[in-house]
């Protein structure tokens, strides 16, 4: 499966997540786990008894899953907490626990990529402590996406309804970078991340890489990199790794396209590489106002990966 097709598949899966509520999401969850986990069994409600707190389980591991998929998850967090507290004790343990010990409990919450919260996490942690569970965690949309992205192409096609011809989507951007740019553009200007500090050795790294004209942008945008952290907290591990690989590849390409012929870094070479990477992240659209906005977003992304050393070099890690 090519990267373009894989990104398209991820986009179509996210659409299903956003569109699925109640039983529809329970069905989507079951289809993914039945494909990704050999021992997973979906449970269907039986008469007026329902499923007694078990929407699916891996019997060999004592691992149970309970699905909660409200139309608007941000307004149903208290309902989610109540469901965890009551259904586990009144349904799951007294019925299923009598013949298959509950060792792990996963509360499958279709958060629609909005994330979890403190109260729900604490409730599950307290539940694990009270009942001696080896695991009790929330299973978010991003976790389901992780399982989906590891499936074979045939399994992926079965779940999302087929994939288009690659030529038909070649002009469209389904990449993670496009998703990240939109997330940052939609984020508030101010940051809910007190205590964010500039990396102590950033000046040394800027100087080492010859970013005399561009380095100040990286310093200025470090206070906004929380927007990427927020994106990663809501999305799959695939998205995080894919974006990291994409940025690292852009930097590697810049070294090839603009090599240091002199044996020491040319005065402007670092800034040229910087500009080339930024141009690849947010190509010029021909509309100055839009380009300024998108390049501001691109600088936030570059600041994050400059900080984590995925683009440009770390002085102490480079041999003379």
C-alpha positions as CSV (number, residue, x, y, z in Angstrom):
1,X,0.0,0.0,0.0
2,X,1.5,3.3,-1.0
3,X,1.8,6.2,1.5
4,X,-0.9,8.2,-0.5
5,X,-3.3,5.3,-0.3
6,X,-2.5,4.7,3.3
7,X,-3.2,8.3,4.2
8,X,-6.5,8.1,2.3
9,X,-7.5,5.0,4.2
10,X,-6.7,6.8,7.5
11,X,-8.9,9.8,6.4
12,X,-11.8,7.5,5.5
13,X,-11.5,5.7,8.8
14,X,-11.5,8.9,10.8
15,X,-14.7,9.9,8.9
16,X,-16.3,6.7,10.1
17,X,-15.3,7.4,13.6
18,X,-16.9,10.9,13.5
19,X,-20.1,9.6,11.9
20,X,-20.5,6.6,14.2
21,X,-22.6,6.8,17.4
22,X,-24.0,4.1,19.7
23,X,-24.3,0.7,18.0
24,X,-22.7,1.9,14.8
25,X,-19.4,2.6,16.6
26,X,-19.7,-0.6,18.6
27,X,-20.0,-2.4,15.3
28,X,-17.0,-0.5,13.8
29,X,-14.9,-1.3,17.0
30,X,-15.8,-5.0,16.8
31,X,-14.9,-5.3,13.1
32,X,-11.5,-3.8,13.7
33,X,-10.7,-5.9,16.7
34,X,-12.0,-9.1,15.1
35,X,-9.5,-8.4,12.3
36,X,-6.5,-7.3,14.5
37,X,-6.9,-9.8,17.4
38,X,-7.4,-13.5,16.8
39,X,-9.0,-14.2,20.2
40,X,-11.4,-11.3,20.3
41,X,-15.2,-12.2,20.5
42,X,-17.9,-9.7,19.9
43,X,-20.9,-9.9,22.3
44,X,-24.4,-9.1,21.1
45,X,-27.3,-8.2,23.5
46,X,-29.5,-11.2,24.4
47,X,-33.1,-10.4,25.0
48,X,-33.9,-8.1,27.9
49,X,-30.7,-9.2,29.6
50,X,-28.5,-7.2,27.2
51,X,-24.8,-7.8,27.2
52,X,-24.4,-7.3,30.9
53,X,-21.5,-4.9,30.6
54,X,-19.5,-6.8,28.0
55,X,-19.4,-5.7,24.4
56,X,-16.5,-7.9,23.5
57,X,-13.7,-9.8,25.2
58,X,-10.5,-11.8,24.8
59,X,-11.4,-14.8,27.0
60,X,-7.9,-16.2,27.2
61,X,-6.6,-13.0,28.7
62,X,-9.6,-12.1,30.9
63,X,-9.7,-8.8,28.9
64,X,-13.1,-7.1,28.6
65,X,-14.2,-4.2,26.5
66,X,-17.3,-2.0,27.1
67,X,-18.3,0.5,24.4
68,X,-19.7,4.0,25.0
69,X,-20.2,6.2,21.9
70,X,-22.4,9.2,22.5
71,X,-23.2,11.7,19.7
72,X,-21.4,14.5,21.5
73,X,-18.7,13.0,23.7
74,X,-17.7,16.4,25.2
75,X,-21.2,16.7,26.8
76,X,-21.3,13.1,28.1
77,X,-18.2,12.8,30.2
78,X,-20.1,12.5,33.5
79,X,-22.3,9.8,31.9
80,X,-19.2,8.0,30.9
81,X,-17.8,8.0,34.4
82,X,-21.2,6.8,35.8
83,X,-21.3,4.0,33.3
84,X,-17.8,2.8,34.4
85,X,-18.6,3.0,38.1
86,X,-22.0,1.2,37.9
87,X,-21.8,-1.3,35.0
88,X,-18.5,-2.8,36.1
89,X,-19.8,-3.6,39.6
90,X,-23.5,-4.4,38.9
91,X,-23.1,-6.2,35.5
92,X,-19.7,-7.3,34.5
93,X,-18.3,-8.8,37.7
94,X,-21.5,-10.6,39.0
95,X,-22.2,-12.2,35.6
96,X,-19.1,-12.6,33.5
97,X,-16.7,-12.6,36.4
98,X,-18.2,-15.8,37.8
99,X,-16.7,-18.0,35.0
100,X,-14.1,-15.9,33.3
101,X,-12.1,-13.7,35.8
102,X,-11.9,-10.1,34.9
103,X,-8.2,-9.2,34.7
104,X,-8.2,-6.3,32.3
105,X,-11.0,-3.8,31.6
106,X,-11.1,-1.3,28.7
107,X,-13.7,1.4,28.5
108,X,-14.1,2.0,24.8
109,X,-15.0,5.7,24.4
110,X,-15.6,7.3,21.0
111,X,-14.2,10.6,22.0
112,X,-14.1,11.6,18.3
113,X,-10.4,12.6,18.8
114,X,-11.3,15.1,21.7
115,X,-9.2,13.1,24.2
116,X,-9.8,11.8,27.7
117,X,-9.9,13.8,31.0
118,X,-8.7,13.6,34.6
119,X,-12.0,12.4,36.1
120,X,-12.4,9.5,33.8
121,X,-8.7,8.5,34.1
122,X,-8.9,8.6,37.9
123,X,-12.1,6.6,37.9
124,X,-10.5,3.8,35.9
125,X,-7.3,3.9,38.1
126,X,-9.4,3.6,41.2
127,X,-11.3,0.7,39.7
128,X,-8.1,-1.2,39.0
129,X,-6.9,-0.7,42.5
130,X,-10.2,-1.7,44.1
131,X,-10.6,-4.9,42.1
132,X,-7.0,-6.0,41.6
133,X,-7.0,-5.5,37.9
134,X,-3.8,-5.6,36.0
135,X,-5.1,-3.0,33.6
136,X,-8.1,-0.6,33.5
137,X,-7.8,2.1,30.8
138,X,-9.8,4.2,28.4
139,X,-9.7,3.0,24.8
140,X,-10.0,6.1,22.6
141,X,-10.6,6.6,18.9
142,X,-6.9,7.0,18.4
143,X,-6.3,3.6,19.9
144,X,-8.8,2.0,17.5
145,X,-7.1,3.8,14.6
146,X,-3.8,2.3,15.7
147,X,-5.2,-1.2,15.4
148,X,-6.9,-0.3,12.1
149,X,-3.7,1.0,10.5
150,X,-1.8,-2.3,11.2
151,X,-4.3,-4.4,9.3
152,X,-3.7,-5.8,5.9
153,X,-4.8,-4.0,2.8
154,X,-7.7,-6.4,2.2
155,X,-8.9,-6.0,5.8
156,X,-8.7,-2.2,5.5
157,X,-10.7,-2.3,2.3
158,X,-13.3,-4.4,3.9
159,X,-13.8,-2.0,6.8
160,X,-13.8,1.3,4.9
161,X,-15.5,0.0,1.7
162,X,-12.6,-0.2,-0.7
163,X,-9.8,2.1,-1.9
164,X,-9.8,4.3,-5.0
165,X,-7.3,4.1,-7.8
166,X,-4.2,6.0,-6.7
167,X,-4.3,8.2,-9.8
168,X,-7.8,9.4,-8.8
169,X,-6.5,10.9,-5.5
170,X,-3.0,12.0,-6.7
171,X,-4.0,15.7,-6.7
172,X,-5.5,15.6,-3.2
173,X,-3.7,15.9,0.1
174,X,-4.6,13.2,2.6
175,X,-1.3,13.4,4.4
176,X,-0.7,13.8,8.2
177,X,1.0,17.1,7.6
178,X,-2.2,18.5,6.1
179,X,-4.1,17.3,9.1
180,X,-1.6,18.9,11.5
181,X,-1.6,22.2,9.6
182,X,-5.4,22.4,9.9
183,X,-5.3,21.5,13.6
184,X,-2.8,24.3,14.4
185,X,-4.7,26.8,12.3
186,X,-7.8,26.0,14.3
187,X,-6.0,26.2,17.7
188,X,-6.3,29.3,19.9
189,X,-3.4,31.8,19.8
190,X,-2.7,31.5,23.5
191,X,-1.5,28.3,25.1
192,X,-2.9,26.3,28.0
193,X,0.6,25.0,28.8
194,X,2.1,27.0,31.6
195,X,5.8,26.5,32.3
196,X,6.8,26.0,28.6
197,X,10.4,27.1,28.5
198,X,12.8,27.6,25.6
199,X,15.2,24.8,25.3
200,X,18.4,25.9,27.1
201,X,20.9,25.0,24.3
202,X,18.8,26.3,21.4
203,X,21.1,29.3,20.7
204,X,24.1,26.9,20.5
205,X,22.1,24.7,18.1
206,X,21.0,27.6,15.9
207,X,24.6,28.8,15.7
208,X,26.0,25.3,15.0
209,X,23.6,24.9,12.0
210,X,24.2,28.3,10.6
211,X,20.7,29.6,11.0
212,X,21.7,33.2,11.5
213,X,18.7,34.6,9.6
214,X,16.1,32.0,10.5
215,X,16.9,31.0,14.1
216,X,14.9,33.7,15.7
217,X,11.7,32.2,14.2
218,X,12.4,28.9,15.8
219,X,12.9,30.5,19.2
220,X,9.7,32.6,18.8
221,X,7.6,29.6,17.9
222,X,8.7,27.3,20.7
223,X,6.0,28.7,22.9
224,X,3.4,27.4,20.4
225,X,4.6,23.9,20.0
226,X,2.0,22.8,22.6
227,X,-0.4,22.7,19.6
228,X,1.4,19.8,18.2
229,X,1.5,18.0,21.6
230,X,-2.3,18.6,21.7
231,X,-2.7,17.0,18.3
232,X,-0.6,14.0,19.2
233,X,-2.6,13.4,22.4
234,X,-5.7,13.0,20.3
235,X,-4.4,11.1,17.4
236,X,-2.8,7.7,16.7
237,X,0.8,6.7,17.1
238,X,0.8,6.2,13.3
239,X,0.2,10.0,12.9
240,X,3.0,10.9,15.2
241,X,5.6,8.6,13.6
242,X,4.5,9.5,10.1
243,X,5.0,13.2,10.7
244,X,8.4,12.6,12.4
245,X,9.5,10.5,9.4
246,X,8.2,13.1,7.0
247,X,10.2,16.0,8.6
248,X,13.3,13.9,9.0
249,X,13.1,13.0,5.3
250,X,12.7,16.7,4.3
251,X,15.9,17.5,6.3
252,X,17.8,14.6,4.7
253,X,16.7,15.8,1.3
254,X,17.9,19.3,2.1
255,X,21.4,18.0,2.8
256,X,21.5,16.3,-0.6
257,X,20.0,19.3,-2.5
258,X,22.2,21.8,-0.7
259,X,25.5,20.0,0.1
260,X,28.4,21.7,1.9
261,X,31.1,21.8,-0.7
262,X,33.6,23.7,1.3
263,X,34.1,21.3,4.2
264,X,32.7,23.9,6.6
265,X,29.2,25.2,6.7
266,X,28.7,28.0,4.2
267,X,27.4,31.2,5.8
268,X,24.0,31.1,4.2
269,X,23.6,27.3,3.6
270,X,21.8,26.6,6.9
271,X,19.2,29.3,6.1
272,X,18.8,28.0,2.6
273,X,18.1,24.5,3.9
274,X,15.7,26.0,6.4
275,X,13.8,27.8,3.7
276,X,13.7,24.7,1.5
277,X,12.1,22.6,4.3
278,X,9.5,25.3,5.1
279,X,8.6,25.6,1.4
280,X,8.0,21.8,1.3
281,X,5.8,21.9,4.4
282,X,3.7,24.8,3.2
283,X,4.2,25.4,-0.5
284,X,3.3,28.8,-1.8
285,X,-0.3,29.2,-2.9
286,X,0.0,32.4,-4.8
287,X,-2.1,34.3,-2.2
288,X,0.1,36.3,0.0
289,X,-2.3,36.5,3.0
290,X,-2.9,32.8,3.0
291,X,0.8,32.0,2.5
292,X,1.7,34.1,5.6
293,X,-0.8,32.2,7.7
294,X,0.4,28.8,6.5
295,X,4.1,29.7,6.9
296,X,3.4,30.7,10.5
297,X,1.9,27.2,11.0
298,X,4.9,25.7,9.2
299,X,7.3,27.5,11.6
300,X,5.5,26.0,14.6
301,X,6.0,22.5,13.2
302,X,9.7,23.2,12.4
303,X,10.2,24.6,15.9
304,X,8.9,21.4,17.4
305,X,11.1,19.1,15.4
306,X,14.1,21.4,15.7
307,X,13.6,21.0,19.5
308,X,13.5,17.2,19.3
309,X,16.5,17.1,16.9
310,X,14.6,15.5,14.0
311,X,15.6,18.4,11.8
312,X,19.1,20.0,11.9
313,X,21.9,18.7,14.0
314,X,22.5,18.5,17.7
315,X,26.1,19.9,18.4
316,X,27.0,17.4,21.0
317,X,26.0,14.5,18.8
318,X,28.1,15.5,15.7
319,X,31.7,14.5,15.5
320,X,34.1,17.0,14.0
